[in-house]
Amino acid sequence: MNNKGFTLIELIGVIVLIAIVGIVASLSIGNYTSYGFSTINDQLDKQLVLSAKMYYTDNKVELRKLGNKIISYETLKSSGYITNDMVDYDGNSCDKSYVVVYMEDNKYKYAGCIICDNGYVNLVNKMCNK
């Protein structure tokens, strides 16, 4: 007897193999997507801090006053140090963001504090919580 086709065991094996490949692929795609969101938020933080550094370079008298300084995104934008709208990976506004400038080891340090309308908050630096 010459039977052509696959046995049930072979079909189940192929289905299991396809399922494993699908799971691995979906996990990899999820990791890349998450990494992309994180990268965008890191760039927002860098843009905010760099703009604050330029602002205080041009306004040294203001920085010499005692105490921690907080400069908002709105101040940086209205002064021309940031020219674009600050939005997260999903297009939500992050216009409530600010930078805290403080002294540590006789050096000025800058802590970017990102706050977006979608609820994303990056207050990792201890100075953002003050």
Disulfide bonds with the S-S distance in Angstrom:
Cys94-Cys116 1.89
Cys113-Cys128 1.89
